[in-house]
Amino acid sequence: MLGKTANGLYWMYRYLERAENTSRLIETGQRIGLTRLGQDDGEWNSVMQSAGTLPGFREVHDEVTKEAAIDWMLRARENPSSVQSVIASARQNARMVRTALTHEVWEAVNGCYMKTQEILSRRVAERDLPAVLGTIRQRTALVRGATHGTMLRNDIYDFARIGTFLERADNTARILDVKYYVLLPSSVAVGSSIDNVQWETILRSVSASGGYRMAYGSQVNARDIAHFLILDKRMPRSLYFCSSKIRDNLRYLSSDYGTKYRSCDLADGLLRRFMSHDIDAVFDFGLHEYIQNVLSSLGQLGMQIERDFRFYE
């Protein structure tokens, strides 16, 4: 299975993951705002920058406010990465590859689309935002559960997984970069109680608080959190975990099709280059610089996957 079907599956699952991740970024922005009382809405610049949606926002809006930023990321039709836009795109892709999906997966995708159309039909009031963000995550999780529970483990499943984990790795890196851009206004805050609160905000944004405490205990510190989100092999949103799953599914495709694809080499190189060091080496290199290099490599890998499997033929 190459070409348009592979393309449709890959992007369907990327879009669903992006919807969930956007909801997490919005929640991160909300929590950041609670630790920066008395300051302006500048954190939303950084949140949208991390989401890659700030340039489009500036074309439409004169100034950044919390309300406008949240509406842009949730509902704006002019924003192709808004939650409403990407879930509509995911449903459209699901219709294109309907015969490749089980009935349960199609029903979950269609239900996700209809529910988000309902809850995002008007601007979301701040008091309703936690419930709306939770619903988005629950609905995308239903699709993921239906996929794991009903889909045959073949090339269709591999493309679904590759799309999911490529988007997830990109998002984890971007959320870590929010920490670099916005959370520490000065070096004075490093190691302080507010620094620890902000790092815990990052954990919460990827639903990792419980897992972190199981692995490291109740003590919160930057080194352990960064290790958990970057290098931990058990954490399903860590950069290592996502990269290893991409590599594994690309290997399955290579085995199925009897061809060693260049994207396999890029995935292997991503793990060797960025996931084989300890966390102290990452901090010595510079967290922001490291993340930017990871994001660049993920982008190159995504483009190579599109070429290898002839997505647009």
N, C-alpha and C positions, 0 to 999 in steps of 0.2 A: 504494500500500500504506500504509494508515493503521491506527490502532487497535491491536488486540491483537498482531498480527504484528510491527508496528514496535516495540511495547513489549517483546515477547519477545526480539527481536534485540538491541535497545539494551541491555537489562539483562543478557542472556547475556554480552555482551562486556565490560560494566562489571564483572560479577562475576569473570570470568577475569582481567582486569587487576588487580582488587583482590586476588585471591589472590596474584598475583606481587608486587604492591606490599607486601602484608603481610609476605611472606617477606623482602623487602628491608628493611623497617623492623625486623624482628627481628634481621637481620644487623647493621644499624646499631647497635641496642642492645647487641649482643654486642661490637662493636668499640669503642663508647664505653666500655663497662665495662673494656676493656683499658687505656684511657688514664686511668682513674680508680681505679687500684688502691688498696686500703686504705679506700675509701669504701663507703657502703651501696648498696642497689639503687635509689636515688632516680631514676636515669635512666629506669627502666621506667615510672614515673609519667608522665614526659614523652613517652616513646614511645607509650604507650597513649592519652595525651591527644591527641597528634598524629594517631593512628589513629581517634580518636573513639570509643574503646571503654572508656575509663576509668570513666565513670559506671556502666555495666553490670557491670564488674568489681567495683566497690565494693559493689554490691548483693549480691554472692555471697561475696566474700572480705573478711576483716577487715584484712589487711595486704598490702602489695605486696612480693612477692619475685620474683626473676628466674625461678625455676622456675614459679611460678603464673602470672606474666605471659605467659611463652612458651606455656604450655599453653592459656591463655585465648585467645591470638591464633591458635594453630594448630588446636586441637581442640574447644574448648568448644561444645557444642550450644546452650547458653544465650546464646552470643554470635553474633548473626546475621552478623557480619563476620569470624568466624574463617575460616581457610583451608578447613577441612572444610565449613563451612556454605555459603560462597559458591560453592565448586565444585559442591556438591550442587544449589544453586539454579541455577547455570549449566546443568547437565545437565538439570534439570527444564524450564528455558526452551527448551533445544535440542530437547527432545522435543515441546514445544508448537509449535515452528516447524520441525519436521523437514523438511517439504516445501520450505522455503526454503533449506535447506542442501545442499551437495554431500555425497556419501557420505564423502569424505575428511575433511571438517570434522566430521561427526557421529562418525566413528570416532575422531578425535583428541580430541573432547570426552569421549566415553564412556571412552576409554583413560585420559584425565587423571583422571576421576572414580574409576575402579577402582584406579588406582595410588595416589592419595591416600588412598583408603579403607584400602588395605593399609599404607602407611607411617605413617598416623596412627591406626592401630587401638589403639595404646597410647601412653602418655606418652613423649615423645622424650627419650632420654638426651642429655646435653650433648655427649658424644663423637660422637653420630650426627647432631647438629643441622646441621652444614654440608652433609652429604650429603642430608639431607631437604630443606633449603631449596633446594639445587641441583636436586633432582628436581622440586620444585614449579615452579621457573622453566623447566626444560626442557620439562615437559609443557604448560604454558600457551603456551610458544613454539611447540610443535608445532601447536597450534590456530591460532595466528597465521600460521604458515607455510602451513598447509593453506588458510586463508582467502585469503591473498595469491596462492597458486598455482592455486586452482581456482574461486574465486567470480567470477561475472559482475559487471562493474562497473556495477551498477544501484542502485536505491534500497535493496535489501537490504544491499549492500556499504556504502552510505553510512551507514545506521543502525549497522552494525557498527563502522565507523570513528569515528563520533561518540561512541558509548559508550566505546570504547577510549580515545580522546584526552581526553575529559572526565574520566574516572577517572584517567588518567595525569597530567594537569595538576594535578588536585587533590592527587595523591600527591607530586609534585615540590615543590609549595608546602609541604606538610606536613613533608616531610623537611628542607627548609630551615628550617622553624620549629623543628624539633628542635634545630638549631644555636643558635637564639636562646634557647630555654628551658633547655637543659641543658648545652651544651658549655663555656660560659664562666662559671665561678663568680665571676669578678671581672674588672674592667677591666685588671688587671695582666697577665692572660694574653694580651691582644690583641696580635697580632704576634709572639708568642713561638713557640718550637718546638712546644709542645703545641697552640697555636692552629692551626698549620699542619697538624699531624697530624690534628687533629679535622676541619678542612676537607677533608682528603684522605679521611677516613672518609665524609663526605657524598658525595664523588665516587664512591667505591667502592659506596656503597649504591644508586646508579643506574647502575652499570656504565659509568661515564664516565671512568675513569682514563686508559685508552688514548687515547680521543678528545681529552681535555684536553691530554695531552702532545703529540699531533700538532698541536693548534692553538696551544698556548702554550709548549711546551717543558717542561723538567723543573722549573722554578721554580714552587713552589706558593704562591699568595697569595690572600687572601680576595676581593679585588676581581675578579680574573680568573675565579675559580671561580664567584662569584655571577653574573658576566656570562654565563659559559658555561651555567649552569643556568637562567637567567632569559631572556636576550635573544639567545643564539646561534641563528641561523636554521638551522644544520646539525645541531644536537644533537637527536636524536629524542625526548628526554625534557625538553627545555627548555620553559619556559612559553610562549615565543613560538612554537616549532615546533608544540606541541600546539594552541594557540589558533588558529593559522593553518589547521591541518588541519580543525578543527571548523568554522571559517568556510567553508572551501572546500567541504566536504561538505554543509553547509547550503545553500550556493549551488547545488550540483548538484541537491539536492532541490527547491529553489524553481524551478529551470529545468524539471525533469521534471514537476512538478505545476502549473506555470504560476501560482504564487502566491508573493508576497514575504511571508515569514513574519517575525513580530516577533523570533523567535530569531536571524534573520540580522542584524538591526540590533543586537541585544545582543552578538553575536559580533564585529561590526565595532567596536562601542564598546569592548569589552574590549581589543582590539588597540590602538586609538587611545589609550585612557586609560592603559594600563599597560605597553605594549610599545614605545612611541615615544620613551621617555626613555633617557638613557645611565645606566650603572650608578651613577655618582656621584650623580645625582639620586635614585636609589632609596635609597642609603645616607643621603643628606641628609634624605630624608623619614622614614627609619626602616625597616629591613628587616622587622621584625616587623609594623609597621603596614601596610606595603605588602603583605605576604603575606596578612594578614587581610582586606584589601580585595579582593585577587585571589580568595581563597577565597569571600568573600561573592558576588562577581560570578559566579563559576563556579556557585555554588548557584542563583542567580537564573536563569542561562542554562539549567541543567538543568531547572528547573521550567517555564520557558517552552517548552522543547522538548516536554515532556510535554503541555502545553496545545495547542501548535500542531499536533501530529500525533495528538492525540486518543487518547492511550495507554490510557485507561481507559474508552473507550466500547465 
